[in-house]
Each structure stands twice: as C-alpha cells, then as structure tokens.
Amino acid sequence: MLVNKSELATILSVSLSTLHEWIRKDPSFPVHTRGSYGVEWQFDADQVMAHLQHKEEAELEAQRERRERLEQYRLPLTGQEGAAANDTDFTPQQALALVRKRRLELEMAREAGFLVQASEVREALEHFPSTPAHIRRR
C-alpha cells in the first residue's frame, strides 16, 4: 500500500520530523518515490514496516552480543560460585552492600588466619625439597 509522508508518520505513530530524521539518517530506508517540489514522497508501508522490524531485531541482537562479551569480564559479586544466580538481579544499592559484605568477610578471614598471602606460601614451599619445581619458581 503506497502512502505519503504524513500518512506513514500516522501509521508509525511518530511525528513528521522523526520520520524526516529516519529517512535522512538511514540511507537504506525504503522509499518508493522521492518527492520534490509538487511531487509527494511515496512509501510502501509494508516495506517500511519490514525494514523497521529488521532494524529493531538487528539492534536487539547487537545488544545481546555486547552483553555476552561484557559478561566474559564480569566478576561475581559474591565471590562464591552459585551463590547468586544472576548478579544483574541486584539493584545498585544491593550490589554495593554485597561487595562491602564480601570485603568485610575477607578482612575477617585474613585476620583470623584463614587466608594467607600467596608469596608467603611460595616462600614456605621453597624450603621443602619435595615441592614441585614449577611451584618453587613462581
């Protein structure tokens, strides 16, 4: 179904200025007939809808891929595997409280002697002849 700019803007529920911007910024925007003085622009509404749907799907896929790439570098807030199924379920305030809690737990464990510096362990292991060479060299 061929429509003009005004009709297309109504169909898409956007303003004419928004439609103008889409056309200007997107060289692949499907235009049936470009308008000029005295000649109206014409669009196939079905093609435009399909184009916008495809563009939205591509943007959602790009967002999903970005999230997956960033997920590779994200550390769990709890420091315990399986303790929180999805750290993104936390509000920023909850995430901060969880990080503070974990830091306090680590400090308490260190003070109680449950945690030691890796360098101290390596140094102690260097004095044992049965310690594998790859551990002593680090």
Backbone as ProteinMPNN parsed JSONL, in Angstrom:
{"seq_chain_A": "MLVNKSELATILSVSLSTLHEWIRKDPSFPVHTRGSYGVEWQFDADQVMAHLQHKEEAELEAQRERRERLEQYRLPLTGQEGAAANDTDFTPQQALALVRKRRLELEMAREAGFLVQASEVREALEHFPSTPAHIRRR", "coords_chain_A": {"N_chain_A": [[0.844, -1.162, 0.0], [0.782, 2.074, -0.994], [1.799, 5.091, 0.484], [1.873, 8.546, 1.591], [4.258, 10.842, 3.176], [3.048, 11.997, 5.45], [0.903, 10.248, 5.96], [2.354, 7.902, 6.437], [3.782, 8.615, 8.734], [1.667, 8.789, 10.516], [0.75, 6.114, 10.499], [2.997, 4.886, 11.646], [2.989, 6.048, 14.072], [4.566, 8.291, 14.758], [6.152, 11.525, 14.754], [6.207, 13.882, 12.001], [8.7, 15.122, 11.83], [10.335, 13.263, 13.109], [10.141, 11.118, 11.318], [11.318, 12.346, 9.075], [13.949, 12.561, 10.05], [14.642, 9.842, 10.339], [14.636, 9.036, 7.66], [16.621, 10.696, 6.652], [18.898, 9.894, 8.135], [19.149, 7.167, 7.641], [20.292, 5.548, 5.032], [19.327, 3.279, 3.814], [16.631, 3.303, 4.112], [13.452, 2.402, 3.04], [12.234, 3.917, 0.254], [9.7, 4.544, -1.978], [9.072, 6.461, -3.972], [10.925, 9.337, -4.375], [10.236, 12.544, -3.231], [9.71, 15.842, -4.567], [9.539, 19.346, -5.435], [6.171, 19.859, -5.656], [5.724, 17.165, -6.032], [4.76, 14.395, -4.232], [6.34, 12.473, -1.645], [6.521, 8.93, -1.701], [5.791, 5.881, -0.123], [6.064, 2.398, 0.417], [4.147, 1.013, 2.697], [4.224, -1.532, 3.878], [6.811, -2.431, 3.23], [8.321, -0.545, 4.617], [7.562, -1.086, 7.257], [8.557, -3.713, 7.498], [11.281, -3.18, 7.145], [11.837, -1.546, 9.394], [11.247, -3.37, 11.426], [13.195, -5.349, 10.941], [15.473, -3.819, 11.408], [15.152, -3.211, 14.129], [15.31, -5.793, 15.22], [17.955, -6.4, 14.548], [19.302, -4.498, 16.11], [18.605, -5.391, 18.69], [19.857, -7.875, 18.672], [22.525, -7.051, 18.459], [22.789, -5.745, 20.923], [22.454, -7.956, 22.625], [24.733, -9.45, 21.941], [26.73, -7.664, 22.789], [26.227, -7.661, 25.56], [26.852, -10.347, 26.111], [29.602, -10.383, 25.47], [30.584, -8.575, 27.386], [29.894, -9.945, 29.676], [31.805, -11.904, 29.878], [33.89, -10.673, 31.173], [32.99, -9.913, 33.611], [33.043, -10.067, 37.099], [31.844, -12.215, 39.664], [29.764, -10.894, 42.234], [29.53, -12.035, 44.721], [31.67, -13.729, 45.159], [31.496, -16.366, 45.475], [30.85, -19.336, 43.868], [27.768, -19.981, 42.317], [26.345, -18.818, 44.363], [24.882, -16.549, 43.811], [22.564, -16.444, 41.359], [22.255, -14.651, 39.269], [23.914, -11.805, 38.989], [22.969, -9.439, 37.978], [20.463, -9.134, 38.892], [20.435, -7.635, 41.129], [19.838, -4.486, 42.717], [21.613, -1.361, 42.312], [22.243, -0.454, 44.909], [21.956, -2.786, 46.445], [23.918, -4.367, 45.266], [26.24, -2.929, 45.956], [26.116, -3.154, 48.751], [26.458, -5.904, 48.974], [29.062, -6.229, 47.952], [30.498, -4.784, 49.874], [29.934, -6.359, 52.125], [31.183, -8.77, 51.374], [33.855, -7.906, 51.23], [34.306, -7.281, 53.915], [34.006, -9.851, 55.02], [36.236, -11.104, 53.866], [38.343, -9.595, 55.013], [37.969, -10.271, 57.712], [38.443, -13.04, 57.611], [41.11, -13.044, 56.82], [42.316, -11.761, 59.037], [41.751, -13.682, 60.976], [43.422, -15.647, 60.214], [42.75, -17.451, 58.285], [43.204, -16.886, 55.676], [46.063, -16.462, 53.64], [48.928, -14.764, 52.286], [49.86, -15.43, 48.952], [52.539, -15.25, 48.266], [53.801, -15.745, 50.694], [53.174, -18.432, 51.079], [54.458, -19.613, 48.881], [57.111, -18.984, 49.517], [57.422, -20.485, 51.855], [57.104, -23.045, 50.796], [59.335, -23.29, 49.192], [61.365, -24.215, 50.782], [60.996, -26.878, 51.08], [62.134, -29.871, 49.834], [60.56, -31.674, 48.406], [58.704, -30.241, 47.043], [57.19, -29.489, 43.963], [59.002, -28.296, 41.102], [57.829, -26.322, 39.455], [56.204, -24.926, 41.19], [57.985, -23.873, 43.07], [59.429, -22.042, 41.556], [57.859, -19.808, 40.995]], "CA_chain_A": [[0.0, 0.0, 0.0], [1.589, 3.291, -1.099], [1.331, 6.2, 1.317], [2.779, 9.689, 1.599], [4.978, 11.012, 4.437], [2.116, 12.27, 6.532], [0.192, 9.001, 6.26], [3.312, 6.965, 7.019], [4.032, 9.059, 10.108], [0.481, 8.398, 11.289], [0.784, 4.649, 10.632], [4.092, 4.523, 12.544], [2.771, 6.784, 15.332], [5.701, 9.189, 15.002], [5.957, 12.848, 14.157], [6.827, 14.071, 10.679], [10.122, 15.429, 11.995], [11.009, 11.995, 13.399], [10.205, 10.397, 10.052], [12.344, 13.029, 8.271], [15.258, 12.182, 10.605], [14.896, 8.444, 9.982], [14.955, 8.993, 6.227], [17.908, 11.376, 6.464], [19.998, 9.163, 8.766], [19.208, 5.775, 7.205], [20.287, 5.51, 3.568], [18.611, 2.098, 3.321], [15.203, 3.46, 4.397], [12.769, 2.118, 1.766], [11.427, 4.991, -0.339], [9.194, 4.131, -3.295], [9.296, 7.606, -4.864], [11.409, 10.523, -3.668], [9.45, 13.719, -3.585], [10.358, 17.114, -4.911], [8.51, 20.378, -5.485], [4.939, 19.463, -6.333], [5.602, 15.705, -6.097], [4.8, 13.837, -2.881], [7.097, 11.262, -1.371], [5.671, 7.758, -1.582], [6.412, 4.757, 0.591], [5.276, 1.169, 0.564], [4.041, 0.889, 4.15], [4.651, -2.876, 4.281], [8.278, -2.469, 3.151], [8.847, 0.277, 5.714], [7.356, -1.842, 8.498], [9.515, -4.829, 7.492], [12.603, -2.584, 7.341], [11.957, -1.128, 10.789], [11.269, -4.6, 12.226], [14.522, -5.935, 10.747], [16.438, -2.937, 12.071], [14.98, -3.405, 15.571], [15.858, -7.109, 15.547], [19.417, -6.298, 14.456], [19.757, -3.754, 17.281], [18.465, -6.275, 19.844], [20.922, -8.882, 18.557], [23.785, -6.375, 18.787], [22.793, -5.56, 22.377], [22.671, -9.265, 23.232], [26.142, -9.793, 21.738], [27.524, -6.801, 23.679], [26.067, -8.187, 26.923], [27.608, -11.593, 26.213], [31.039, -10.058, 25.51], [30.872, -7.97, 28.689], [29.709, -10.981, 30.7], [33.062, -12.63, 29.994], [34.818, -9.93, 32.018], [32.342, -9.538, 34.858], [33.317, -10.92, 38.232], [30.672, -12.345, 40.529], [29.832, -10.03, 43.408], [29.566, -12.793, 45.958], [32.926, -14.43, 45.324], [31.185, -17.778, 45.674], [30.131, -19.841, 42.707], [26.414, -20.464, 42.555], [25.675, -18.123, 45.46], [23.901, -15.661, 43.195], [22.348, -16.948, 40.004], [22.431, -13.585, 38.294], [24.253, -10.582, 39.714], [22.246, -8.295, 37.431], [19.177, -9.044, 39.578], [20.596, -6.736, 42.252], [19.826, -3.043, 42.483], [22.955, -0.854, 42.612], [22.44, -0.391, 46.354], [22.146, -4.156, 46.918], [25.226, -4.816, 44.781], [27.245, -2.275, 46.784], [26.057, -3.776, 50.075], [27.03, -7.236, 48.85], [30.515, -6.071, 47.817], [31.011, -4.388, 51.197], [29.833, -7.542, 52.988], [32.229, -9.711, 50.956], [35.142, -7.333, 51.635], [34.393, -7.456, 55.369], [34.247, -11.273, 55.259], [37.635, -11.383, 53.51], [39.197, -8.997, 56.043], [37.839, -11.075, 58.931], [39.112, -14.314, 57.368], [42.551, -12.763, 56.822], [42.704, -11.503, 60.428], [41.639, -14.931, 61.737], [44.455, -16.569, 59.756], [42.24, -18.399, 57.309], [43.76, -16.504, 54.376], [47.467, -16.058, 53.693], [49.451, -14.25, 51.038], [50.431, -16.473, 48.105], [54.001, -15.152, 48.331], [54.226, -16.414, 51.924], [53.057, -19.873, 50.86], [55.538, -19.987, 47.963], [58.361, -18.911, 50.269], [57.471, -21.643, 52.751], [57.247, -24.257, 49.992], [60.681, -23.346, 48.626], [62.254, -24.886, 51.72], [60.715, -28.309, 51.083], [62.685, -30.461, 48.604], [59.559, -32.443, 47.663], [57.82, -29.31, 46.335], [57.47, -29.493, 42.526], [59.812, -27.155, 40.648], [57.003, -25.238, 38.896], [55.669, -24.149, 42.298], [59.093, -23.154, 43.697], [59.947, -20.976, 40.683], [56.958, -18.658, 40.849]], "C_chain_A": [[0.904, 1.244, 0.0], [0.948, 4.412, -0.292], [2.327, 7.347, 1.213], [3.423, 9.817, 2.989], [4.03, 11.185, 5.622], [1.367, 11.007, 6.947], [1.121, 7.981, 6.917], [3.617, 7.333, 8.466], [2.861, 8.668, 11.008], [0.475, 6.893, 11.535], [1.825, 4.224, 11.665], [3.961, 5.17, 13.918], [3.998, 7.597, 15.734], [5.391, 10.537, 14.364], [6.61, 12.896, 12.777], [8.316, 14.359, 10.808], [10.923, 14.168, 12.332], [11.173, 11.183, 12.126], [11.266, 11.011, 9.141], [13.738, 12.617, 8.735], [15.606, 10.743, 10.241], [15.336, 8.33, 8.525], [16.341, 9.589, 5.982], [19.078, 10.532, 6.972], [20.173, 7.737, 8.241], [19.144, 5.702, 5.683], [19.531, 4.304, 2.996], [17.105, 2.166, 3.593], [14.444, 3.294, 3.071], [11.829, 3.238, 1.315], [10.991, 4.518, -1.723], [9.457, 5.225, -4.325], [9.746, 8.793, -4.031], [10.628, 11.739, -4.168], [10.332, 14.893, -3.99], [9.249, 18.153, -4.943], [7.319, 19.9, -6.296], [4.733, 17.957, -6.428], [5.758, 15.146, -4.683], [5.737, 12.632, -2.803], [6.098, 10.12, -1.269], [6.474, 6.611, -0.963], [5.486, 3.567, 0.521], [5.277, 0.876, 2.061], [4.52, -0.481, 4.637], [6.177, -3.002, 4.264], [8.906, -1.691, 4.309], [8.715, -0.473, 7.032], [8.352, -2.999, 8.591], [10.929, -4.316, 7.75], [12.82, -2.202, 8.802], [12.017, -2.333, 11.729], [12.653, -5.249, 12.148], [15.587, -5.121, 11.488], [16.367, -3.107, 13.6], [15.557, -4.747, 16.012], [17.379, -7.087, 15.518], [19.986, -5.551, 15.662], [19.675, -4.605, 18.547], [19.555, -7.345, 19.84], [22.275, -8.27, 18.914], [23.891, -6.13, 20.29], [23.072, -6.869, 23.1], [24.137, -9.672, 23.117], [27.043, -8.951, 22.635], [27.443, -7.299, 25.115], [26.873, -9.462, 27.114], [29.108, -11.329, 26.284], [31.411, -9.473, 26.862], [30.772, -8.992, 29.817], [31.001, -11.773, 30.923], [34.008, -11.971, 30.995], [34.248, -9.57, 33.383], [32.672, -10.551, 35.936], [32.064, -11.048, 39.08], [30.845, -11.5, 41.781], [30.044, -10.82, 44.683], [30.902, -13.455, 46.207], [32.716, -15.912, 45.543], [30.382, -18.252, 44.479], [28.759, -20.337, 43.107], [25.672, -19.725, 43.655], [24.614, -17.175, 44.935], [23.754, -16.083, 41.744], [22.634, -15.876, 38.966], [22.663, -12.285, 39.034], [23.501, -9.373, 39.19], [20.866, -8.153, 38.063], [19.236, -8.057, 40.74], [20.413, -5.286, 41.824], [21.242, -2.55, 42.763], [23.246, -0.805, 44.118], [22.695, -1.784, 46.929], [23.517, -4.683, 46.498], [26.339, -4.218, 45.632], [27.278, -2.892, 48.178], [26.684, -5.169, 50.044], [28.555, -7.183, 48.73], [31.121, -5.694, 49.163], [30.998, -5.574, 52.165], [30.952, -8.515, 52.662], [33.608, -9.201, 51.378], [35.353, -7.514, 53.144], [34.675, -8.917, 55.713], [35.703, -11.638, 54.963], [38.598, -10.822, 54.555], [39.162, -9.82, 57.327], [38.553, -12.422, 58.768], [40.629, -14.14, 57.39], [43.046, -12.559, 58.254], [42.671, -12.774, 61.265], [42.677, -15.958, 61.286], [43.969, -17.602, 58.764], [42.754, -18.107, 55.896], [45.207, -16.074, 54.567], [47.87, -15.543, 52.325], [50.084, -15.393, 50.246], [51.949, -16.445, 48.167], [54.538, -15.837, 49.587], [54.188, -17.926, 51.759], [54.179, -20.342, 49.95], [56.876, -20.016, 48.694], [58.5, -20.112, 51.197], [57.695, -22.93, 51.966], [58.638, -24.399, 49.385], [61.632, -24.145, 49.506], [62.015, -26.39, 51.778], [61.214, -28.913, 49.778], [61.644, -31.228, 47.786], [58.585, -31.549, 46.893], [58.175, -29.308, 44.851], [58.147, -28.187, 42.089], [58.937, -26.007, 40.128], [56.38, -24.379, 40.006], [56.781, -23.307, 42.919], [59.561, -21.97, 42.866], [59.09, -19.744, 40.636], [57.29, -17.544, 41.758]], "O_chain_A": [[1.704, 1.425, 0.918], [-0.257, 4.654, -0.365], [3.473, 7.156, 0.805], [3.165, 8.999, 3.872], [4.217, 10.57, 6.672], [1.215, 10.729, 8.136], [0.719, 7.279, 7.845], [3.7, 6.456, 9.326], [3.068, 8.256, 12.149], [0.224, 6.446, 12.654], [1.582, 3.319, 12.463], [4.739, 4.871, 14.825], [4.412, 7.593, 16.893], [4.483, 10.66, 13.541], [7.45, 12.063, 12.438], [9.111, 13.895, 9.991], [12.062, 14.021, 11.889], [12.24, 10.618, 11.885], [12.029, 10.286, 8.504], [14.613, 12.352, 7.911], [16.745, 10.456, 9.874], [16.286, 7.618, 8.204], [17.13, 9.054, 5.204], [20.122, 10.457, 6.325], [21.25, 7.16, 8.388], [18.06, 5.785, 5.104], [19.141, 4.311, 1.828], [16.384, 1.202, 3.337], [14.758, 3.968, 2.091], [10.778, 3.471, 1.913], [11.825, 4.135, -2.543], [9.989, 4.965, -5.404], [9.054, 9.213, -3.103], [10.404, 11.916, -5.366], [11.543, 14.9, -3.768], [8.128, 17.869, -4.52], [7.446, 19.576, -7.477], [3.671, 17.512, -6.862], [6.764, 15.393, -4.018], [5.898, 11.881, -3.766], [4.97, 10.308, -0.813], [7.655, 6.415, -1.248], [4.265, 3.714, 0.56], [6.315, 0.525, 2.623], [5.152, -0.579, 5.689], [6.766, -3.6, 5.164], [9.894, -2.125, 4.901], [9.649, -0.495, 7.834], [8.926, -3.236, 9.654], [11.692, -4.941, 8.487], [13.865, -2.502, 9.378], [12.754, -2.317, 12.716], [13.214, -5.649, 13.167], [16.486, -5.681, 12.115], [17.396, -3.143, 14.275], [16.215, -4.835, 17.049], [18.023, -7.693, 16.375], [21.036, -5.927, 16.182], [20.573, -4.55, 19.387], [20.109, -7.678, 20.888], [23.082, -8.902, 19.597], [24.966, -6.291, 20.869], [23.831, -6.901, 24.069], [24.721, -10.179, 24.076], [28.017, -9.464, 23.186], [28.454, -7.357, 25.814], [27.508, -9.647, 28.152], [29.814, -11.969, 27.063], [32.444, -9.832, 27.428], [31.499, -8.898, 30.806], [31.257, -12.253, 32.027], [34.84, -12.649, 31.598], [34.943, -8.989, 34.216], [32.588, -11.758, 35.709], [31.3, -10.09, 39.205], [31.946, -11.401, 42.324], [30.67, -10.331, 45.623], [31.245, -13.723, 47.359], [33.68, -16.642, 45.776], [29.367, -17.656, 44.117], [28.605, -21.029, 44.114], [24.485, -19.973, 43.866], [23.56, -17.018, 45.55], [24.726, -16.076, 40.989], [23.192, -16.162, 37.907], [21.745, -11.723, 39.632], [23.402, -8.367, 39.893], [20.168, -7.171, 37.81], [18.196, -7.679, 41.281], [20.782, -4.902, 40.714], [22.011, -3.268, 43.402], [24.366, -1.082, 44.546], [23.549, -1.949, 47.8], [24.194, -5.36, 47.271], [27.284, -4.919, 45.994], [28.354, -3.128, 48.726], [27.366, -5.564, 50.99], [29.257, -7.994, 49.334], [32.157, -6.237, 49.546], [31.942, -5.767, 52.931], [31.604, -9.035, 53.568], [34.441, -9.983, 51.835], [36.449, -7.859, 53.587], [35.488, -9.2, 56.593], [36.326, -12.389, 55.714], [39.557, -11.49, 54.939], [40.196, -10.042, 57.957], [39.203, -12.889, 59.704], [41.348, -14.989, 57.916], [44.072, -13.115, 58.643], [43.484, -12.929, 62.176], [42.804, -17.019, 61.898], [44.7, -18.535, 58.433], [42.738, -18.981, 55.029], [45.538, -15.4, 55.543], [47.226, -15.851, 51.322], [50.774, -16.235, 50.821], [52.588, -17.496, 48.126], [55.609, -16.442, 49.552], [55.075, -18.626, 52.247], [54.796, -21.372, 50.221], [57.673, -20.938, 48.523], [59.582, -20.69, 51.309], [58.41, -23.818, 52.433], [59.074, -25.513, 49.094], [62.612, -24.697, 49.008], [62.754, -27.105, 52.455], [60.761, -28.505, 48.709], [61.832, -31.414, 46.584], [57.73, -32.054, 46.167], [59.344, -29.143, 44.505], [57.887, -27.119, 42.645], [59.269, -24.84, 40.338], [56.063, -23.213, 39.77], [56.552, -22.147, 43.261], [60.044, -20.985, 43.424], [59.591, -18.687, 40.251], [56.616, -16.514, 41.744]]}, "name": "protein", "num_of_chains": 1, "seq": "MLVNKSELATILSVSLSTLHEWIRKDPSFPVHTRGSYGVEWQFDADQVMAHLQHKEEAELEAQRERRERLEQYRLPLTGQEGAAANDTDFTPQQALALVRKRRLELEMAREAGFLVQASEVREALEHFPSTPAHIRRR"}
